Amino acid sequence: MVWRDIKADLIAVKKLLLVWLLLISASLFFNMLIAKEQTLELATDRAESIFSLIKLVRKWNALHGRVYVPITEASPPNPYLKIPRRDIETVDGQQLTMINPAYMTRQLAELALSETNLKFHLTSLNLIRPKNMADEWEMKVLTRFEKDSSEPVAEMVTDSKGSYFRYMAPLRVRSECMACHREQGYMEGDILGGLSITVPAEVFLELELNRLHPLIAMHLILFVIGMTFLLYFERYNRSKGEAELAYIDALTGINNRRSFERQFKIEWNRAKRRKEPLSIIMIDIDYFKNYNDTHGHQMGDQCLADVAALIHSVLKRPGDILARYGGEEFVAILSTDSEGAQLIGNEMQAIVENSGIENLGSLVSKGLTISVGISTDNPSKDLYPDELVARADKALYQAKTRGRNCVVYLNN
């Protein structure tokens, strides 16, 4: 039973739920994009730090006019370094070879790759050492450096081997670089090539997932809260609507007798507190049974609705209440004295008589008419609410006995 009620509520608010779901999804999507951008920014910051350190080491090497190290299997003479005194021998006979910034960068890269998951690669479009050939991604970036931009490039890329974060920034020719690169035709300030840094994406994706999990959970909670609110709001509105319908006459759209009895108690107590007069008007459609017999019950229903609308239009004050009392009878509660109540009663009788609605079954007129009974009093401990209604009903009976289509006011 509970699930059936929830299902009914879901159907009723499905459009609002769809809008809410779209809003939550859009928010999650944009926040996920922000999280990915933050991951890329974090990876870029780390790569820029590594690049800066490598540049500092290269500069230190170049400023010292390059450095010498013992010739070993790991550090053989560099065949691509064609400058005087590349290889020297110390006074004690030790063989040394010159390590320039490029050679040192390559050795650092090999050491980093063997001991960490970090890979960096020195490359250029104008190579001296063929083994420094750029891969496909590096070639695209180097071409971009040469053509239109020297800004560093940072991307998450995926290939057959996995996902990686790749960063590449240009290296420019400085004055201390000219000794090695003058023969290649470079001028100071030219782009010599680039240094690319590659890191497996797992370390950054794990950080990204750590941010995404609470983000997804938060949006899920927001969706559930919103859905709960919408369901509650729908059920509240439905309950309120059902409660209101219990006090509304389905045919005429005005208050029903149950509503009249509730409102009458409220107005009675208010008038008693304020020591103000309260009036009751009872209205009955003349020869309504004959109207039904002559015009048909469908027209009779329409006649009741039309009369309700006509006499309701006479009521001007917000506190005035009109209800269908039963059958073809109506009742009005007015917070006014006898003079005001009689004025309203006469207007009701006149507006119906002049409405042009036919009643071919009437014995008093070819048009539709009503009889009206009115009673007014000041509520007190000595008078019960039912007595005021009974007095108005008695006045209505006198209006009928006087030939109908008239208004009768009955004093206390």
C-alpha positions as CSV (number, residue, x, y, z in Angstrom):
1,M,0.0,0.0,0.0
2,V,2.8,2.4,0.9
3,W,4.7,1.6,-2.3
4,R,1.5,2.1,-4.3
5,D,1.1,5.6,-2.8
6,I,4.8,6.4,-3.5
7,K,4.3,5.2,-7.1
8,A,1.3,7.4,-7.5
9,D,3.2,10.4,-6.2
10,L,6.1,9.6,-8.5
11,I,3.8,9.7,-11.5
12,A,2.3,13.0,-10.4
13,V,5.6,14.8,-10.0
14,K,7.6,13.0,-12.7
15,K,8.1,16.2,-14.7
16,L,9.5,18.0,-11.7
17,L,11.6,15.0,-10.8
18,L,12.9,14.9,-14.4
19,V,13.9,18.6,-14.2
20,W,15.5,18.1,-10.8
21,L,17.4,15.1,-12.2
22,L,18.6,17.1,-15.2
23,L,19.8,19.9,-12.9
24,I,21.6,17.5,-10.6
25,S,23.2,15.7,-13.6
26,A,24.3,19.0,-15.1
27,S,25.8,20.1,-11.8
28,L,27.6,16.8,-11.5
29,F,28.8,16.9,-15.0
30,F,30.3,20.5,-14.7
31,N,31.8,19.6,-11.3
32,M,33.4,16.5,-12.8
33,L,34.8,18.7,-15.6
34,I,36.2,21.1,-12.9
35,A,37.7,18.0,-11.1
36,K,39.4,16.9,-14.3
37,E,40.7,20.4,-14.9
38,Q,42.1,20.5,-11.4
39,T,43.8,17.1,-12.0
40,L,45.4,18.4,-15.2
41,E,46.5,21.6,-13.3
42,L,48.0,19.5,-10.5
43,A,49.9,17.3,-13.0
44,T,51.0,20.4,-15.0
45,D,52.4,22.1,-11.8
46,R,54.4,19.0,-11.0
47,A,55.7,18.7,-14.6
48,E,56.6,22.4,-14.6
49,S,58.6,21.9,-11.4
50,I,60.5,19.0,-12.9
51,F,61.2,21.0,-16.1
52,S,62.5,23.9,-14.1
53,L,64.9,21.7,-12.1
54,I,66.2,20.1,-15.3
55,K,66.7,23.6,-16.9
56,L,68.6,24.7,-13.8
57,V,70.9,21.6,-13.9
58,R,71.5,22.2,-17.7
59,K,72.3,25.8,-17.1
60,W,74.7,24.9,-14.3
61,N,76.5,22.6,-16.7
62,A,76.6,25.2,-19.5
63,L,77.8,28.0,-17.1
64,H,80.7,25.8,-16.0
65,G,81.8,25.3,-19.6
66,R,80.5,21.7,-19.4
67,V,82.0,19.1,-17.0
68,Y,84.4,16.2,-17.3
69,V,83.7,12.7,-15.9
70,P,85.7,9.5,-16.1
71,I,85.1,7.4,-19.2
72,T,83.1,4.3,-18.3
73,E,80.7,1.9,-20.0
74,A,77.9,4.1,-18.7
75,S,79.6,7.4,-19.8
76,P,81.5,6.7,-23.1
77,P,82.7,9.7,-25.1
78,N,79.9,11.5,-26.9
79,P,80.4,11.0,-30.7
80,Y,78.0,13.9,-31.4
81,L,80.0,16.4,-29.4
82,K,82.5,17.7,-31.9
83,I,84.5,20.3,-30.0
84,P,88.2,20.5,-29.1
85,R,89.3,18.8,-25.9
86,R,86.2,16.6,-25.7
87,D,88.4,13.9,-24.2
88,I,91.4,14.5,-21.9
89,E,93.8,12.6,-19.8
90,T,94.8,13.7,-16.3
91,V,98.5,13.8,-15.1
92,D,98.0,10.5,-13.4
93,G,96.7,8.9,-16.6
94,Q,92.9,8.9,-16.0
95,Q,90.8,9.2,-19.1
96,L,88.0,11.9,-18.9
97,T,85.3,12.9,-21.3
98,M,83.2,16.0,-21.5
99,I,79.6,15.9,-20.5
100,N,77.6,18.8,-22.2
101,P,74.0,19.7,-21.1
102,A,72.3,17.5,-23.7
103,Y,74.4,14.4,-22.8
104,M,73.8,15.0,-19.1
105,T,70.1,15.4,-19.7
106,R,70.0,12.0,-21.5
107,Q,71.9,10.3,-18.7
108,L,69.5,11.8,-16.1
109,A,66.6,10.6,-18.1
110,E,67.9,7.1,-18.2
111,L,68.6,7.1,-14.5
112,A,65.1,8.5,-13.7
113,L,63.4,5.9,-15.9
114,S,65.3,3.1,-14.2
115,E,64.5,4.2,-10.6
116,T,61.1,6.0,-10.9
117,N,58.0,6.0,-13.2
118,L,59.1,9.4,-14.6
119,K,60.2,9.7,-18.2
120,F,61.6,12.8,-19.8
121,H,63.0,13.1,-23.3
122,L,65.1,15.8,-25.0
123,T,64.2,16.1,-28.7
124,S,64.3,18.5,-31.6
125,L,63.2,18.9,-35.3
126,N,66.9,19.5,-36.0
127,L,68.6,16.5,-34.5
128,I,72.2,15.9,-33.9
129,R,71.7,12.4,-32.3
130,P,69.2,10.3,-34.3
131,K,68.1,8.3,-31.3
132,N,66.6,11.5,-29.9
133,M,63.9,11.3,-32.6
134,A,60.6,12.7,-31.4
135,D,57.6,10.4,-31.2
136,E,54.3,11.2,-32.9
137,W,53.0,13.3,-30.0
138,E,56.3,15.2,-29.5
139,M,56.5,15.9,-33.3
140,K,53.1,17.6,-33.2
141,V,54.1,19.7,-30.3
142,L,57.5,20.6,-31.8
143,T,55.8,21.7,-35.0
144,R,53.4,23.9,-33.0
145,F,56.4,25.5,-31.2
146,E,58.0,26.3,-34.6
147,K,54.8,27.6,-36.3
148,D,52.6,29.5,-34.0
149,S,53.2,29.1,-30.3
150,S,55.9,28.5,-27.8
151,E,53.6,27.9,-24.9
152,P,54.0,24.6,-23.0
153,V,51.5,21.8,-23.8
154,A,50.0,19.5,-21.1
155,E,47.6,16.7,-22.0
156,M,46.2,13.4,-20.8
157,V,46.8,10.9,-23.6
158,T,45.9,7.3,-24.1
159,D,47.5,4.8,-26.4
160,S,47.9,1.0,-26.7
161,K,50.2,0.9,-23.7
162,G,47.9,2.9,-21.3
163,S,47.1,6.4,-20.2
164,Y,49.7,9.0,-19.5
165,F,50.1,12.6,-18.6
166,R,52.4,14.3,-21.1
167,Y,54.0,17.7,-20.8
168,M,56.4,19.5,-23.2
169,A,58.0,22.9,-23.1
170,P,60.4,24.5,-25.5
171,L,64.2,24.9,-24.9
172,R,65.7,28.1,-26.3
173,V,69.3,28.7,-27.3
174,R,71.2,30.8,-24.8
175,S,74.6,32.3,-25.1
176,E,76.2,29.4,-23.2
177,C,74.6,27.0,-25.7
178,M,76.2,28.5,-28.8
179,A,79.5,26.6,-28.4
180,C,77.7,23.3,-29.2
181,H,75.0,24.5,-31.5
182,R,76.5,27.3,-33.6
183,E,77.4,24.9,-36.4
184,Q,73.7,24.0,-36.7
185,G,72.9,27.6,-37.7
186,Y,71.0,28.5,-34.5
187,M,70.9,32.1,-33.2
188,E,70.6,33.1,-29.6
189,G,66.9,33.0,-28.6
190,D,65.9,30.4,-31.2
191,I,63.9,27.3,-30.2
192,L,66.4,24.6,-29.9
193,G,63.9,21.8,-29.3
194,G,61.8,20.6,-26.4
195,L,61.9,18.6,-23.3
196,S,58.9,16.2,-22.8
197,I,57.9,14.7,-19.5
198,T,55.7,11.6,-19.3
199,V,54.1,10.2,-16.2
200,P,51.6,7.3,-15.9
201,A,48.1,8.7,-15.4
202,E,47.2,6.3,-12.6
203,V,48.8,8.5,-9.9
204,F,46.7,11.5,-11.0
205,L,43.5,9.6,-11.8
206,E,43.6,8.1,-8.3
207,L,43.6,11.6,-6.8
208,E,40.8,12.6,-9.2
209,L,38.7,9.6,-8.1
210,N,39.3,10.6,-4.5
211,R,37.6,13.9,-5.3
212,L,34.9,12.4,-7.5
213,H,33.6,9.9,-5.0
214,P,32.4,12.5,-2.4
215,L,31.2,14.7,-5.3
216,I,29.0,11.9,-6.7
217,A,27.8,11.0,-3.2
218,M,26.9,14.7,-2.5
219,H,24.9,15.0,-5.7
220,L,23.2,11.7,-5.0
221,I,22.2,13.0,-1.5
222,L,20.9,16.2,-3.0
223,F,18.9,14.3,-5.6
224,V,17.3,12.1,-2.8
225,I,16.6,15.2,-0.7
226,G,15.0,17.0,-3.6
227,M,13.0,13.9,-4.6
228,T,11.8,13.5,-1.0
229,F,10.8,17.2,-0.8
230,L,8.9,16.9,-4.1
231,L,7.1,13.8,-3.0
232,Y,6.2,15.4,0.3
233,F,5.1,18.5,-1.5
234,E,2.9,16.5,-3.9
235,R,1.4,14.5,-1.1
236,Y,0.8,17.6,0.9
237,N,-0.9,19.3,-2.0
238,R,-3.0,16.2,-2.8
239,S,-4.1,16.0,0.8
240,K,-4.8,19.6,0.9
241,G,-6.7,19.4,-2.4
242,E,-8.7,16.4,-1.1
243,A,-9.5,18.2,2.1
244,E,-10.7,21.2,0.1
245,L,-12.7,19.0,-2.2
246,A,-14.5,17.6,0.9
247,Y,-15.8,21.1,1.5
248,I,-16.7,22.0,-2.1
249,D,-19.9,21.2,-3.9
250,A,-18.8,19.3,-7.1
251,L,-21.7,20.6,-9.2
252,T,-21.7,24.3,-8.5
253,G,-18.1,24.8,-7.3
254,I,-19.2,26.7,-4.2
255,N,-19.1,25.5,-0.5
256,N,-21.2,22.5,0.4
257,R,-23.3,22.0,3.5
258,R,-20.4,20.5,5.5
259,S,-18.3,23.6,4.7
260,F,-21.2,25.9,5.6
261,E,-21.6,24.2,9.1
262,R,-17.8,24.6,9.7
263,Q,-17.7,28.2,8.5
264,F,-20.9,29.2,10.3
265,K,-19.4,28.2,13.7
266,I,-16.3,30.2,12.9
267,E,-18.3,33.3,11.9
268,W,-20.6,32.9,14.9
269,N,-17.8,32.9,17.4
270,R,-16.1,35.8,15.6
271,A,-19.3,37.9,15.7
272,K,-19.8,37.0,19.4
273,R,-16.3,38.2,20.2
274,R,-16.6,41.4,18.3
275,K,-20.3,41.9,19.4
276,E,-21.3,42.3,15.8
277,P,-24.5,41.2,14.0
278,L,-24.6,38.1,11.8
279,S,-27.1,37.4,9.1
280,I,-28.3,34.2,7.4
281,I,-29.9,34.1,3.9
282,M,-31.7,31.0,2.8
283,I,-32.4,30.7,-1.0
284,D,-34.6,28.3,-2.8
285,I,-35.2,28.0,-6.6
286,D,-38.9,28.2,-7.3
287,Y,-40.5,25.1,-8.9
288,F,-37.2,23.5,-9.5
289,K,-38.8,20.0,-9.7
290,N,-41.0,21.2,-12.5
291,Y,-37.8,22.7,-14.1
292,N,-36.2,19.3,-14.1
293,D,-39.3,17.6,-15.4
294,T,-39.7,20.1,-18.2
295,H,-36.1,20.9,-19.2
296,G,-34.3,17.7,-18.2
297,H,-31.9,16.8,-15.4
298,Q,-28.9,17.8,-17.4
299,M,-30.3,21.3,-17.8
300,G,-31.3,21.2,-14.2
301,D,-27.7,20.7,-13.2
302,Q,-26.7,23.6,-15.4
303,C,-29.4,25.7,-13.8
304,L,-28.0,25.1,-10.3
305,A,-24.6,26.1,-11.4
306,D,-25.9,29.2,-13.1
307,V,-27.9,30.3,-10.1
308,A,-24.9,29.7,-7.8
309,A,-22.8,31.9,-9.9
310,L,-25.4,34.6,-10.1
311,I,-26.1,34.9,-6.4
312,H,-22.5,34.5,-5.5
313,S,-21.7,37.6,-7.7
314,V,-23.8,39.7,-5.4
315,L,-21.6,39.0,-2.5
316,K,-18.9,41.7,-2.3
317,R,-17.2,41.3,1.0
318,P,-14.4,38.8,1.4
319,G,-16.0,37.4,4.6
320,D,-19.3,36.6,2.9
321,I,-19.9,32.9,2.4
322,L,-22.3,31.1,0.0
323,A,-22.9,27.4,0.1
324,R,-25.2,24.8,-1.4
325,Y,-27.5,23.7,1.4
326,G,-29.1,20.8,-0.3
327,G,-31.0,20.1,-3.6
328,E,-32.0,23.5,-5.0
329,E,-31.4,25.3,-1.7
330,F,-28.5,27.7,-1.0
331,V,-27.5,29.5,2.1
332,A,-25.3,32.6,2.7
333,I,-23.5,33.9,5.8
334,L,-23.1,37.6,6.0
335,S,-21.3,39.7,8.6
336,T,-23.8,42.5,8.3
337,D,-26.9,43.9,10.0
338,S,-30.5,43.4,8.9
339,E,-30.5,46.4,6.5
340,G,-27.4,45.1,4.7
341,A,-28.7,41.5,4.6
342,Q,-32.1,42.6,3.1
343,L,-30.3,44.7,0.5
344,I,-28.2,41.6,-0.5
345,G,-31.3,39.4,-0.5
346,N,-33.2,41.7,-2.8
347,E,-30.2,41.9,-5.2
348,M,-30.1,38.1,-5.3
349,Q,-33.8,37.8,-6.1
350,A,-33.5,40.5,-8.7
351,I,-30.4,39.2,-10.5
352,V,-31.9,35.7,-10.9
353,E,-35.3,37.1,-12.1
354,N,-33.6,39.3,-14.7
355,S,-31.1,36.6,-15.8
356,G,-33.3,35.5,-18.7
357,I,-33.1,31.8,-17.7
358,E,-36.4,30.1,-18.7
359,N,-38.5,27.9,-16.4
360,L,-41.4,26.7,-18.4
361,G,-42.5,24.6,-15.5
362,S,-42.9,27.6,-13.1
363,L,-46.4,28.7,-11.9
364,V,-45.3,32.3,-11.1
365,S,-43.2,33.3,-14.1
366,K,-41.9,32.1,-17.5
367,G,-38.4,32.9,-16.2
368,L,-36.4,31.4,-13.4
369,T,-37.1,32.9,-9.9
370,I,-36.0,32.3,-6.3
371,S,-37.5,32.7,-2.9
372,V,-35.4,34.3,-0.2
373,G,-35.6,34.1,3.6
374,I,-33.4,36.3,5.9
375,S,-32.7,36.5,9.6
376,T,-30.3,38.7,11.6
377,D,-29.2,38.6,15.2
378,N,-26.3,39.4,17.6
379,P,-24.8,36.1,18.7
380,S,-24.9,35.7,22.5
381,K,-25.0,33.0,25.2
382,D,-28.8,33.1,25.1
383,L,-28.9,32.3,21.3
384,Y,-27.7,29.2,19.6
385,P,-26.4,29.2,16.0
386,D,-29.1,26.7,14.9
387,E,-31.8,29.1,16.0
388,L,-30.6,31.8,13.6
389,V,-30.6,29.2,10.7
390,A,-34.0,27.9,11.7
391,R,-35.4,31.5,11.7
392,A,-34.0,32.1,8.2
393,D,-35.5,28.8,7.1
394,K,-38.8,29.9,8.5
395,A,-38.6,33.2,6.6
396,L,-37.9,31.2,3.4
397,Y,-41.0,29.1,4.1
398,Q,-43.1,32.3,4.5
399,A,-41.7,33.6,1.2
400,K,-42.9,30.4,-0.5
401,T,-46.4,30.7,1.1
402,R,-46.6,34.3,-0.1
403,G,-46.4,33.1,-3.7
404,R,-42.6,32.7,-4.2
405,N,-40.3,35.1,-6.1
406,C,-40.0,37.4,-3.1
407,V,-37.9,38.2,-0.1
408,V,-39.0,37.8,3.6
409,Y,-37.1,39.1,6.6
410,L,-37.9,37.6,10.0
411,N,-37.1,39.4,13.2
412,N,-36.1,37.7,16.4
